[in-house]
Amino acid sequence: MIVMGGIIGSGIFINPYVVAQQVPSTILIFAAWAFGGLIALAGAFIYAELSSQTSASGGQYVYLRDAFHPGLAFVYGWALLLVTQTGGMAAVAVTFAKYICSFGHAQASDNVAAFLAALALAVLTIINCLGVRAGSTTQNLFMILKLVAIAALVAFGLSVTGAPPTAIARSTSSPPTLWNSLMAFGAALIPVQFAYGGWQTSCFVAGEVREPRKNLPRGLLLGVLGVIAVYLSVNFVCVHALGPQGLGETRTPASAVMRMALGENGARIIAVGIAISTVGFLSQSMLTAPRVYFAMAEDGLFFAKLARLNRARVPAFAIALQGVLAIVITLSGRYEQILNYVISVDVIFFALTAATVFVFRRRVRAGLAFNRSEATFRVPGHPLTTLFFIAACAGVGFSTIYRYPHNSAIGLGIMLSGLPAYLFWRARKAASQ
């Protein structure tokens, strides 16, 4: 539930139209979503091996710290707090507000959207401060509800008469150059990767999972496979009902499909489903990401209060910090801008985390890390599958920077500001010892 809840947010309901704009072809649309699923699966293999080696909370932060340097791990946590996690939460919170307003036949102004998003984030922050069980119960409930909404979308979408052949025929055009085709496909992978992102966050709570070395790898693989099946089903229904060209022209494809199937009532039903899905994603984010800031504080590299547990044995200060910053980021930036901030930074740390597999395996062979030889899962097809994931991350990162240099530069600039912040905290730690 945590793995799938961390992946399925608002992206699958909105991003199909962004992908269809970049590659207005049925085959390429499915190819983009299938390829994105392969990338996510390869990543799940890697994180399954890494999570089977340690039971410490913190996920990528712990892997990067132990494999490379605490400074690199700190920059990751810094970027997670200021860009990737909070940026993704802000984008999803804004989507939640818009769909809530659309259900009431109202147009969401910036102020109304900010208020509703802030309210949702505040409530979820409080729930997760009450304990892991309260947060996970909320997460499981929303995950079940969003799967019901997606099942309804697929079932009713299949009952819609397919788009006429003329609509599909119009979607074809003169063949572009190979470079333009590759760039278009790379651009299509940006929203796809955003929609598939989040499976890695389950590793953040490894310290609070029963038998994490066995259950985390199993949950990662089953969760990602389940999401691939869900995403391909939703895209099949959208292309079936709207056609590739119609999909590219429809900013709310899920609502359009349900409206075709059930009229305005259908649009209202899916609006509620999308709102539930976005809240479920926000709940998962509140449950998992603060464990990274907790780990940073435990290492003496962040505010000491973030390493404190409340009576419910959860890092309440870290959870509160995540919620407050998500609210602040919600007040600025469009969905597309935030998406580019997140992806340009996220793929860098995905690739670096994948590289830790080589480091840890080399240490085991050299006899320097006996405990890591106890891993209960190993990446199948390594090193080819690991190198495929790294190359795919590099390709998506290049495409994001190439297509959206200004937004990517902002995200990368915020990430790099973590270097002087790390030096400050390291000096402060040294002075206190």
Protein Blocks (a to p, Z undefined) as FASTA:
>chain_A
ZZmmmmmmmlmmmmmmmmmmmmgcfklmmmmmmmmmmmmmmmmmmmmmmmmmpccehijm
mmmmmmmomklmmmmmmmmmmmmmmmmmmmmmmmmmmmmmmmnopacdfklmmmmmmmmm
mmmmmmmmnojklmmmmmmmmmmmmmmmmmmmmmmmmmpccddfklmmmmpccdddfklm
mmmmmmmmmmmmmmmgojlmmmmmmmmcghkllmmmmmmmmmmmmmmmmmmmmmmmmmmm
nommlmmmmmblmlmmmmmmnommlmmmmmmmmmmmmmmmmmmmmmmmmmmmmmmmmnop
acfklmpccfkopafklmmmmmmmmmmmmmgocfklmmmmmmmmmmmmmmmmmmmmmmmm
mmmmnopammlmmpcbdcehiaklmmmmmmmmmmmmmmmmmmmmmlmmmmmmmmmmmmmm
mmmmmmmmmmmZZ
